[in-house]
Amino acid sequence: MPTLQQQARALGDPTRYAVFARLCEAGGPLGVSELTDEFSLNHNTIRQHLNRLVEAGLVIERKAPAVGRGRPPFEYLADPVAEGQWGQNGSYEQLSRLLAEIITSGLTPEEVGQRAATRFRVPTPSGDPIADIGVAMARQGFEPEIHPSADGAEGADVVLHNCPFASAASSARDAVCSLHLGIAEGLTGGTDVRVDELVANDPDAADCRLLIRRVEPEVAVEPHRGRLVLRDDQPKAVNS
């Protein structure tokens, strides 16, 4: 039986997560050809992503009803249990609620984000907090990609290839980016990692970076706030 760690790693790939999310929202099975058309990828690439999702216990593969001669093709649907664990809600609906909470509570955006992290945390942690943070960010539409720490420290640099709130962040960047720094900080609560920094680029350019570092157990219990760095220039590529 696949482990939660395997599922978290399978969903860490942005395209694979998008395929899984599409199957979750489809309300019924989809075939390879339908997914190929939607994602503008070739059949082999879609099949590879589907195979990984099936192996991880996230997607069910079954024979489609026979139509005419020849073997019936396979069709795919999200596993109901996995959908309940890893599915997603509308990102702008979530953002509107959080912004309303900032206004009504008097808390800072970072504090509201920290309190809201439980809404985004994976229902059943996999045991790998960095992988779980990647999945939580993928569920929000950030298209994360996890790299080894560029500075050689133990941990990871999580590159967020998409800003699902680009239009809102363009007019209220400090508030929206601080909110997501707080969410990331909240997601690390109770783990041996913490967010050191969020380097936030221009929302339209995206490729923002979360610097996540492992800490000693006695340090992990101490309150910690990361640093928010707002940049307007084009981000540099992070070496894998």
N, C-alpha and C positions, 0 to 999 in steps of 0.2 A: 504494500500500500504506500503511495507517495507520501512523503513527509511535508510538513508545512514549509520547511526550508526549501525543498525542491519546488514547491508551488511559488514561493516568493521569488526564487531565482528565475523561474520560467516567465513570470510576469514583469521581471525587471527590464526586459527588452521592450522599448516603446511600441514597435509595430505589433509584437505579439500581444501586448496588453490591449492595443486597439482592436485586434481581431477578437480577443476574448470579450471586450466591452461590446463590440458589435453583436456578437452572439447572445450576450445577456439581454440586449435591448430588442433583439429580433422577435422574441415571443414565439419562436418556432425554429426548426432546423434550417440551415443554409448549406448549400453545396459549394464545392471548390470554385466552380465557375462564377457563382454569384459573388463570392469574396474576392476573386481575382479581378472582376470588373470594378468593384467598389474601391479596392485599394490600388488599382493600376499596377499590380505586380504579376509576375508570371506564375503559372500553375505550380511549378516546383518550389518556389519560395513560399507560397501560401501553404502548400502541403507540409513543408518543413516546420513552419510555425504551428500548424494544426497538430502535427505529430508530437511536438514538444508539449503542447497543451494537453493532449490526450495522455501522454506518458505521465504528466504531473497530476492527472486526475481532475483537471479543470474543465475538460470538454469531453463529451460523449460522442463516439463515432459509431454510426450504425448504417445499415443498408437502406437506401431509399426504396419506396414501393416500386415494384417492377412496372415498366411501361414499354410495351412492345418486346422485341427480341433483344438479346444481349444481356450482359450482366447489369444489374441495377447499380448505379453509382453510390458512393458513400455520401452521407450527409452528417452535419455536425450541429450540436446544440450544447449550450453551457450546462454543466452539471448543476442541478438545483442547489446542492449543498455548497459547492464552490461559489456559485453566484451570490448566495447569502453572505458568504465570508468576504468575497473580494469585489463585489459589485460597486457601482458608483451612483451618485445623485447629481443633479444639475449644478454645475460649478457656480453660475451667477446667482442662482437661488441661495446657495450657501453663503456667497459673498455678501449679498444684500442683508441677510440675517445678521452676519457678523458686524457689518457696518452699523446696522441699527443698534446692536448691542453696545458698540463703542459710544454711540450718541446717548443712549439711555442709562448706561451704567456709570459713565464718568471715568472708566478705566482707559488706560492707554491702548493703542492697537496691539502692541506686543503682549500686554497682559491678557487682552481678550483672546488673542491667538493661543496663548498658553492654556487658557481655560478650555478653549474649543478643541484642543488636540484629541480629546477622547472621542470626538465625533468622527475623526479621520483615521484613528489608529486601527490597524487590522484587528478583526474580532478575536482571532486566536493567534498570538505571537508565534513566530516560527522558531525563535531562539537565536536568530541572527538580527540584531536591532538595526543594522545598517540596511540589510535587505528589506526589512519591514518598512523602514522609512522610505526607501525607494518605491515600494509598492504603494504606500500611502500617498506619495507625491504623484505617482502615475494615476491613481484613482482621481486625483484632482485635475489631471490634464497637463501636468508639467513636463511630460516626456523625459523623465530622468535617465541619466546614464552614470553609472558608478565607476569611478576611477580610483586607483591607488593614490594616496596622498602625494601631492606634488612636492611637498617639502620633506618627504621621507618619514614623517611621523606615522604612528600607528593609527589607522582610521581610513577615511575615504574623502574624496572630493566628489560631490554629486552635482553634475552639470544638468541644469534644467533647460532643456532645449526649446521649450515653449512656455509662454506666459498666457494662461487661459483667461487672465484678467487684463490683457494689454490695454484695452480701451479705458478701463477704470483706472489702471495704474498710470496712464499717461496724464490724467488730470489730478490724481491724488496719490502720487507715487510713494511719498514717505509713509502715508497711512497704510496703503496696500502692502508695500514691501515689509513694513514693520509687523503687520498682521501675520504675514507668512513666516517671518523670522520667529515670531512667537509660537506659531503652530509647530514649526520644526523643533523648537526648544521643548515644547510640551511632548512631542513624540519621543524624545529621548529620555523622558522621565522614567525613573526606575530601572534604567539600563546602565551599562558601563561605558556609554558614549555620550558626548555632549556636542552642541553646535558652537563652534568657536566664532564663525563669521558667515554672514551672507553677503556675497558680492553681487549686487543687483545692477545689471546693465540696463540700457534703454529697453523698455518693454517690447518694442517692435523688433529689436535685435535678439532679445532673449539670451540664452546661454548663460544665465546667472549661475553662481556656484555656491553650494553649501559646503563649508569646511567642517567635517565631522571628525572628532578625535576621540580615541579611547582614553579613559582615565582610570586611576586606581579606585577600588571600591570605596575607600574612605573619602575620596574627593567627589565621587559621583553623587553622594547624598547632600552635598552642599549646594545652596541656590546658585544658579549660574545664568548669566545673560550673555548672549553672543553679541558681536559687533555688526552693525549694518553699514555697509559701504555702498554708496550710490555712485555709479559710474555712468557717464554719458558717451564714452568713446566705444568703438567697436571692440568686442571681447576678443581675447587671444584664444587660440585653440589650446585645449588641454591634452597633453600626450597620454595615450592609453598605455 
